[in-house]
Amino acid sequence: IFRKFFYNYKSNRKLHVFKKINLNKNSKFLDIGGNFGLVSQYIYDKFKCNIFIYEPHPGCVIELKTLFKNNKKVKIYNKAVSNKTGVSKLYLHKDSKSFFDLAFSQSTSLEKRKNLNKNKFRIIKIVTLKEIIKKLKYIDLLKIDIEGHEYKLLPFIFKNLDKFGKIYCELHGKGKLKHIYSQKNYNYWVKKIKKNPNYNKKFFIWY
């Protein structure tokens, strides 16, 4: 029931933006914050391209490996992406029972927030976007949804826009997800992004 509900992406409005993307079977899609694989499943079904998913939540990784079992074009990495290499704490949502409770997995984050349990965390491996780009050379489509930690990646991205085709990034810090760290960064980056000539051409704010 869970999979049937979650992977029914036909009615998911957030995926509509990807209908305009021009990819083929040789394209590379980098999914940072893959969660259960909704976006990656949609992109693969539509384009049959090469997909690279980075997801630190262990419960989600189990789902991803089940979803893409025996699919050689989809690579799954149980790691988070940050601005440094090493390890970090991944915090659980305050209502989450464990790292195998999938109900609140979309809210786990490397950033401390009011809705997270600062005493419930897991040490996870982190890699940099620079390392990933070094291996893949060029990314045709990049999607980022990492609950406030995206602001650690944006400086590198805007210095290396030539390494990407299209970039869709969810920015946290507005509405229900507002908190001090994200709100300041949200205000700063939205203003900066909208002044950039690549706004809505190469870089898209994904809501």
N, C-alpha and C positions, 0 to 999 in steps of 0.2 A: 504493500500500500504506500509506504514512504517513497520508494523509488518511482512508482507510477505517478504520484502526485508531484514530486519534485522535478522529474525530468520531462514533464509535459510542458515544454517551453513554448508551444504555439500561442498561448495566451499571455506570455510574459512580455510586457511592453519594453522592458530594458534591453531586450534582445533585438528589437526592431531596427536599431541603429546599424547593426551589423549586416543588414540586408543590402546596404549600399556598398559594402566592401568588395573589392575586386581581387579575389585570391584564386589560386589554382592548386593542383596536387603537389606542386613543388614549393609552394609558399611556406613560410615559417610563422607560426603563431605562438607567442609567448604569453602564457596565462599566469600572472603573478597574483596569488591568492585564489587558487583554483576551486577551493571549497569542495562541493560535491561534484563539480564538473559540468554544471549547467551550460556555461558559455562554451567550454571546450567541446561538449557534445554537439551543440548547435553548429559550431564552426566546422567540426569534422563531418557531420552529416551533410552540410551544405557544400563544402569544398574539398574534402578528403585530403587536406594538407597536412604538413608535419606540425605536430603540436608538442610543446614543452610546458609542463605544468609544475609550478612550485607551490607547495602547500605544506605548512608545518604541523597542522592539526592531525594527529595520528588516526583519529576516527574517520576523518575525511579521506585520508590516504587509503584506508581500507576500502572505502566506497569507490574511490577513483580507480583502484586496481581491479575492482570487480567490474566496474563499468567498461573499462578499456582492456579487459583481459584478452590477451593474444593479439592485441592491436599494435603492430610494430611501429606504426607511425606516431604513436602517442607515448611520450616519455614522461614519467612521473617522478618528481624529486621531493622527498620528505624534508624540505628545507624552507626557510624564510629568506626573503631577499631584502637586504638592507644596504647601508652605505659603508659597511665594513665586513670583514670575514671573521668568523669565530663562532661563538655561542651567545645566546641571549635567553631571556625569560619570556615565555609565551603565557599570557594571563588568561584565565578562564572567565566567562561571564559569571556574575554573582549567583545566578540561578542554575548554573550548569552543575550536574552531579559529578561528572568526571570527563576525562579527555576522550571518552568513547560514548558520551552522551551527545548526540548530534543536534538536539533541539536548539542549542544556542551556539553552535560552532561558528556561525557567521560573525559572531561578536567577539571572538577571541582576538587578542592583539598583543603586539610587542610594546604598545603604549599603555601606561597606567591611566585608567579612567574610572569615573564614579560607578559605572555599571559593571566593572570588573572586580573579581575577588583577588586582592593583592597577595593573599596567602595561598591561593591555588594557582600554581604555575608549573610549567615544565621547561626544562632546559633543552633548547633546540639548536640545531646548526643553522648558521646564516652564511649566505654568500652575497657577493656584490653583483650589481647589474653589469659592472665593468667586466667581471670574470665571465659572465654569461655571454656577453657580446663578443668577447675575445674568442670564444669557441664557435659561436653561431655566425659571426661576421656581420650579418644583417638580419633584421627582424621586419617582416612585412606587416605584421599586426601585433601590437602590444596592448594587453588589457591589464589594468592594475586595480585591485580592490583589497586593500590591506588595513582597513580600519584605523586610519590616522597616521600610519607609518609611511604612507606614500610621499609625505613631505621630505623624507630622508633621501628619496630617489630623484625627485624633480630637478635638483641642481645638475646632476649628471646627465639627465635626459636632455635638458635644454642646452647643454654644452655639446651634445652628440646627436642632434636631431637627424643628421645625415645617415645615422645607423638604423633609422626606423622608417617604415612606410607610414602607417597610421597608428596613433596612440589614443586609447580611450582610458581615462583615469577617473576613478571616483574620488572626489575630494570630501573629506569628513570635517565637520566643524560647524554645520548649519542645522537648525531645527533640533530634533531629538538627540542627535549625535553631538551636539555642541558641548565642548568643554574647553578649558583654558588653553591648553596646548594647540588643539586643532582649530579653535576659533581664530586665534592669532594667525596661524599659518594659512587658514582658509582665506581670511580677508586679504592677506599679503599676496598669496599666489593667484587668487582669482583676478585681482587687479593687474598683476604682472602678466598673467597668461592672456588676458583679453587685450592687452596692448601689443602682444606679440603678433607679427604678421602671419604666423603659422596657426593661429587660433581658428578653429573650425575648418582648417584645411589639412593640417597634419596632426595637430593636438586637439582632442575633444574632451570637454569636461563631461563625464559620464554620470548621469543622475539615476 
